[in-house]
Amino acid sequence: LDVLLGDAESHVVLVAVALVVLDAVGMIVRSDAPASLAPVPAAAAPRAAAPTARSARLDEDAVTKEIVGLVVEKTGYPAEMLELDLDMEADLGIDTVKQAELIGIIREKYAIAKSENLSLKDYPTLRHVVKFVMNSAADPGSAPAAAPAPSAAPAAPAAPAAMEAVGNLGKLPKTPLFDEVLSKNGDGTKTGKTFSLESDPWLKDHSISGTPYVAGVMGIELFAETAAKRLGKAPAVLEDVHFALPIKLLRQKPVTVRTVAADGSAMRIESDFVTPQGIKLGGPRTHFTARVPSEVPAAGALEARAAAFIKGLTSTKAVVSAKAVYEAYFHGPRFQVLAGITAIGEEELVGLYHAPKAPLWDGGGRELVFQPMLIEAAFQTCGYRDLHFRKKMTLPDSVERVRVFDGSPAPKDLFVYAHWRGSAVSDDGAERSVYDACILDKSGKAWASLEGYRMIATS
């Protein structure tokens, strides 16, 4: 399975910072327990210390089945692959952010009290996690009967409707990011894209410990292009963008994804797990999701605030150099979109966008419609605020709304205004930094904006 799925070296950075991620999710905290997951076949009972009196009342086989079932649900891996002694990172490619999410769900399920001495690196396999639950979980019968404090119930989902888009960034270019249209019929539109170091050399500059990761902004681009194929025009707004499962080239081998626009406005990017022998295992894994809205609130407030802040700057000289930024970040030359930071405060900061000297593709390449490099500049500017004040490296988690006001070639130099809205704790227990951002030129013209952009800590 190490050959099939993962490479220990591809996760060195995330492993090194696992403890902080675990603390950030508030690992074992609440006593309310969600409904049990569907059981799946379990491996042999784990070794280790004798269970405590209270865990003796838990059924170890049932715990094992539920934890394996949770991993199946969250990763898409078939249950038969999930041997209890496989390393979750090195063998299964489950990075620490996803592990932290799993642990957050487990702590709620088994009402395990918080401990300051716990580290994610102490639970590298499912066997370790099962034993941790057996030694730490509260008696299932002791859980309080009262439900947790109610939160606002989500609105019932509307029946799927035909996709409609806000705005128009023009027709799909002749050489889009996707490689082929897989289907275009009454069930929706599917496009296919194979990411490889040969066809997409920019992946070399978006790698962690030698493993290339498909940039979230390229996922956003695939959403916009697939919607354009379906609608005949590229939408100017996407909403509810979620980066659920990274797309990475394990062992630097190509990976093929499908972008699906099927049920009404909803979209997803998915892939299959295929062995080197060409055998597909399990169902599709969903990596990113998004929605094409048919109507959105009028733009203006964020863009006006950004323009006023830029106008009030007494100097546009960088107070943090590009060199300092990229000594902290992992991005190589093709993804180095900041010439520095020109203003930085607790709530507001301004990055200096500068088009990278090295193109994404050698000799032309693909035409893009949704300004991914401007959005990348906003991602990096927001992330630098977390690095500066929180001393934490954060990565994209989700975006409530992303707008592109102009899809034509952008100026080489722009301002990136970012406003920190505060922190929010999600259902998985992990804390996210929340931002709004706007990319604009010196005249105040907005090129793109982000609303409700969330980042999750990895260190």
Buried (B, 14 or more C-beta within 10 A) or exposed (E): BEEBBBBEEBBBBBBBBBBBBBBBBBBBBBBEBEEEBEBBEBBEBBEEEEBEEBBEBBEBEEBBBBBBBBBBBBBBBEBEBBBBBBBBBBBBBBBBBBBBBBBBBBBBBBBBEEEEEBEBBEBBBBBBBBBBBBBBBBEBEEEEEEEEEEEEEEEEEEEEEEBEBBBBBEEBBEEBBBBEBEEBEEEBBBBBBBBBBEBBBBBBBBBBBEBBBBBBBBBBBBBBBBBBBBBEBBBBBBBBBBBBBBBBBBBBEBBEBBBBBBBBBBBBBBBBBEEEEEEEBBEBBBBBBBBBBBEBEEBEEBBEBBBEBBEEEEEBEBEBEBEBBBEEBBBBEBBBBBBBBBBBEEEBBBBBBBBBEBEBBEEEBBEBBBBBBBBBBBBBBBBBBBBBBBEBBBBBBBBBBBBBBBBEEBEEEBBBBBBBBEEEEBEBBBBBBBBBBBBBBEEBBBBBBBBBBBBBBBB
